[in-house]
């Protein structure tokens, strides 16, 4: 029997096998009928190669002067391997581009995941209640951005990344239902529930437009139903467990 040319594409067979294993695991454990107990890892920056699956975005793409980098920081006895999202925000407008009226932002997100023989690679986080993030913040105003497979590709679902102690590792939980639909940073009406069965990208942005340096460490991002974080899952960095806060200032 001759192998299908499609399966000979480098990496496609491996990705398809991993997707098949995930489907089989769901079927065996009947996770479609019960609430998954284990967390679902989405982005793991303890693996240095995860950086290559992500991209940065800033006003420099339209001629602005903000600087942004996303690099891997190797782990140590006291600090886990993680991604460092850092740079400097500038609100200076580009010269000779009068149509550009707003700058002062930087962000990162994962690139569109490569497909399998089952189609596009999308995250199905519908069975989960929370988005979990293990981060160390400088205290600036970051937002978590989630993009789904919708008819309006510029739509994002956003939520403020509330941290409690700058400079310390924290585990932050945000309810998926608390994300707000936006377009180019503006809240969209009517609000629509996130298409949680088809999540394309996840990332973090800084849009406070305060000039100066920023620095955020990210160890991993996952979906979970368990608000009581297992310390072995939360990571080696120690620190605190936080929760998201919605637009009304109520703890979620």
C-alpha positions as CSV (number, residue, x, y, z in Angstrom):
1,X,0.0,0.0,0.0
2,X,1.4,3.4,-1.0
3,X,1.3,6.2,1.6
4,X,-1.0,9.1,0.9
5,X,0.9,12.1,-0.4
6,X,-0.9,14.2,2.2
7,X,0.6,12.2,5.0
8,X,4.1,12.6,3.6
9,X,4.0,16.3,4.3
10,X,6.6,16.9,7.1
11,X,5.0,17.3,10.5
12,X,1.4,16.7,9.2
13,X,1.4,13.0,10.2
14,X,2.7,13.8,13.7
15,X,0.2,16.6,14.2
16,X,-2.6,14.4,12.9
17,X,-1.6,11.5,15.2
18,X,-1.5,13.9,18.2
19,X,-5.0,15.1,17.3
20,X,-6.3,11.6,16.9
21,X,-4.8,10.7,20.3
22,X,-6.6,13.7,21.9
23,X,-9.9,12.7,20.3
24,X,-9.5,9.1,21.4
25,X,-8.7,10.2,25.0
26,X,-11.9,12.3,25.1
27,X,-13.9,9.3,23.8
28,X,-12.4,6.8,26.3
29,X,-12.8,9.1,29.3
30,X,-16.3,10.2,28.0
31,X,-15.2,13.8,28.6
32,X,-18.0,15.0,26.3
33,X,-20.5,13.6,28.9
34,X,-18.6,14.7,32.1
35,X,-16.7,17.7,33.2
36,X,-12.9,17.2,32.5
37,X,-11.0,17.0,35.8
38,X,-7.5,17.5,34.3
39,X,-6.3,20.9,33.0
40,X,-5.9,21.3,29.2
41,X,-2.5,22.8,28.4
42,X,-2.6,25.4,25.7
43,X,0.7,27.2,25.6
44,X,3.7,25.9,27.5
45,X,6.7,28.2,27.6
46,X,8.8,25.7,29.7
47,X,9.4,24.3,26.2
48,X,11.7,26.8,24.5
49,X,10.4,25.8,21.0
50,X,6.9,27.3,22.0
51,X,8.4,30.7,21.3
52,X,8.7,29.9,17.7
53,X,5.0,29.3,17.5
54,X,4.3,32.9,18.6
55,X,4.5,36.4,17.0
56,X,4.8,39.9,18.3
57,X,2.7,42.9,17.2
58,X,3.2,46.6,17.9
59,X,2.6,50.0,16.5
60,X,6.0,49.6,14.8
61,X,4.1,47.6,12.2
62,X,2.5,50.8,11.1
63,X,5.5,53.1,11.5
64,X,5.3,53.7,15.3
65,X,8.2,53.6,17.7
66,X,7.2,51.1,20.4
67,X,9.7,48.2,20.8
68,X,8.7,44.7,21.6
69,X,10.4,41.3,22.1
70,X,9.3,37.8,23.1
71,X,12.2,35.5,24.1
72,X,12.8,32.3,26.1
73,X,14.4,32.6,29.5
74,X,16.0,29.3,30.6
75,X,14.9,27.9,34.0
76,X,16.9,27.7,37.2
77,X,16.5,26.1,40.7
78,X,14.1,28.9,41.7
79,X,12.6,30.1,38.4
80,X,10.9,28.0,35.7
81,X,11.7,28.3,32.1
82,X,9.4,30.9,30.7
83,X,8.7,33.5,28.0
84,X,9.7,37.1,28.5
85,X,7.5,39.7,26.8
86,X,9.3,43.0,27.1
87,X,10.1,46.3,25.4
88,X,9.2,50.0,25.5
89,X,6.0,51.8,24.7
90,X,6.1,55.0,22.7
91,X,3.1,57.2,21.8
92,X,5.0,59.2,19.2
93,X,3.2,59.3,15.9
94,X,5.0,58.3,12.7
95,X,6.3,61.1,10.5
96,X,4.6,61.7,7.1
97,X,1.7,59.4,8.0
98,X,-1.2,61.7,8.9
99,X,-3.7,58.9,8.7
100,X,-2.1,57.2,11.7
101,X,-3.6,58.9,14.8
102,X,-3.0,56.4,17.5
103,X,0.1,54.4,18.6
104,X,1.4,53.1,21.9
105,X,0.7,49.4,22.0
106,X,2.4,46.0,22.0
107,X,1.2,42.4,22.1
108,X,2.0,38.8,21.3
109,X,-0.1,35.8,20.3
110,X,0.4,32.3,19.0
111,X,0.5,32.0,15.3
112,X,-2.3,30.1,13.6
113,X,-1.7,26.5,14.4
114,X,-0.8,24.2,11.5
115,X,-3.5,21.9,10.2
116,X,-4.0,18.2,10.4
117,X,-5.8,15.7,8.2
118,X,-8.9,16.5,10.4
119,X,-8.8,20.2,9.2
120,X,-7.7,23.4,11.0
121,X,-6.1,23.0,14.4
122,X,-8.4,24.9,16.8
123,X,-8.7,24.7,20.6
124,X,-12.0,23.4,21.9
125,X,-12.2,24.9,25.4
126,X,-15.9,24.6,25.7
127,X,-15.8,22.0,28.5
128,X,-13.8,24.3,30.8
129,X,-14.7,27.1,33.1
130,X,-11.5,29.0,33.5
131,X,-8.5,30.2,31.6
132,X,-5.4,29.8,33.7
133,X,-2.1,31.8,33.4
134,X,1.1,31.5,35.3
135,X,2.8,35.0,35.1
136,X,5.1,37.5,36.8
137,X,4.0,41.0,36.0
138,X,5.5,44.5,36.4
139,X,2.1,45.8,37.4
140,X,1.2,47.4,34.1
141,X,-2.3,47.2,32.4
142,X,-2.2,44.0,30.4
143,X,-5.1,42.4,28.6
144,X,-5.6,38.7,27.6
145,X,-6.7,38.4,24.0
146,X,-8.6,35.4,22.6
147,X,-9.4,35.1,18.9
148,X,-11.9,32.6,17.6
149,X,-12.9,31.3,14.1
150,X,-15.6,33.9,13.5
151,X,-17.0,35.7,10.5
152,X,-15.3,38.9,11.7
153,X,-11.6,38.1,11.8
154,X,-10.7,41.4,13.6
155,X,-12.9,40.6,16.6
156,X,-11.1,39.8,19.9
157,X,-12.5,38.7,23.2
158,X,-10.5,40.5,25.9
159,X,-10.2,40.5,29.7
160,X,-7.9,42.5,31.9
161,X,-5.0,40.5,33.4
162,X,-5.3,41.5,37.0
163,X,-2.2,40.7,39.1
164,X,-1.8,41.4,42.8
165,X,2.0,41.5,43.4
166,X,4.4,43.0,40.9
167,X,7.6,41.0,40.5
168,X,6.2,37.8,41.9
169,X,4.9,34.6,40.2
170,X,1.1,34.4,40.3
171,X,-1.5,32.0,39.0
172,X,-4.4,34.0,37.5
173,X,-7.8,32.4,36.7
174,X,-10.3,34.1,34.4
175,X,-13.8,32.8,33.6
176,X,-14.2,32.3,29.9
177,X,-17.7,33.7,30.2
178,X,-16.3,37.0,31.5
179,X,-14.4,37.9,28.3
180,X,-15.8,40.9,26.4
181,X,-16.0,41.0,22.6
182,X,-14.1,43.9,21.1
183,X,-13.0,45.2,17.7
184,X,-9.8,47.3,17.4
185,X,-10.0,47.9,21.1
186,X,-13.6,49.1,21.2
187,X,-16.4,47.1,22.9
188,X,-18.8,45.7,20.2
189,X,-22.6,45.6,20.6
190,X,-24.4,43.4,20.7
191,X,-22.2,41.2,22.8
192,X,-21.9,37.6,21.5
193,X,-20.8,34.6,23.5
194,X,-17.3,33.4,22.6
195,X,-17.2,30.6,20.2
196,X,-15.3,28.4,22.6
197,X,-15.3,25.3,20.4
198,X,-13.1,27.1,17.9
199,X,-10.4,29.1,19.5
200,X,-7.6,30.2,17.1
201,X,-5.2,32.3,19.1
202,X,-4.4,33.4,22.6
203,X,-2.1,36.2,23.6
204,X,-1.5,39.2,25.8
205,X,-1.3,42.9,24.9
206,X,-0.4,46.1,26.6
207,X,-2.6,49.0,25.6
208,X,-2.4,51.5,28.5
209,X,-0.4,53.9,26.2
210,X,1.9,54.9,29.0
211,X,5.4,55.6,27.6
212,X,8.2,53.6,29.0
213,X,9.5,50.0,29.6
214,X,7.4,47.0,30.2
215,X,8.2,43.4,31.3
216,X,6.0,40.4,31.7
217,X,7.0,36.8,32.3
218,X,4.7,33.9,31.2
219,X,5.3,30.3,32.1
220,X,2.2,28.6,30.7
221,X,-1.5,29.1,29.7
222,X,-4.2,26.5,30.1
223,X,-7.9,25.8,30.5
224,X,-9.3,24.2,33.6
225,X,-12.4,23.5,35.7
226,X,-10.5,23.5,39.0
227,X,-10.1,26.9,40.8
228,X,-8.0,25.2,43.5
229,X,-4.6,25.1,41.8
230,X,-2.4,22.1,42.5
231,X,1.1,23.6,43.4
232,X,2.8,21.0,41.2
233,X,0.8,22.2,38.3
234,X,1.2,25.9,39.1
235,X,5.0,25.6,38.7
236,X,8.3,26.0,40.5
237,X,8.1,29.7,40.7
238,X,6.1,29.8,44.0
239,X,3.9,32.8,44.4
240,X,0.1,33.3,44.6
241,X,-3.1,32.2,43.1
242,X,-5.2,35.1,41.9
243,X,-8.6,35.4,40.2
244,X,-10.0,37.6,37.4
245,X,-12.1,40.7,38.1
246,X,-14.9,41.6,35.8
247,X,-15.9,45.0,34.4
248,X,-17.9,45.8,37.6
249,X,-15.0,45.1,39.8
250,X,-16.4,41.9,41.2
251,X,-14.3,38.9,41.9
252,X,-15.0,36.0,39.5
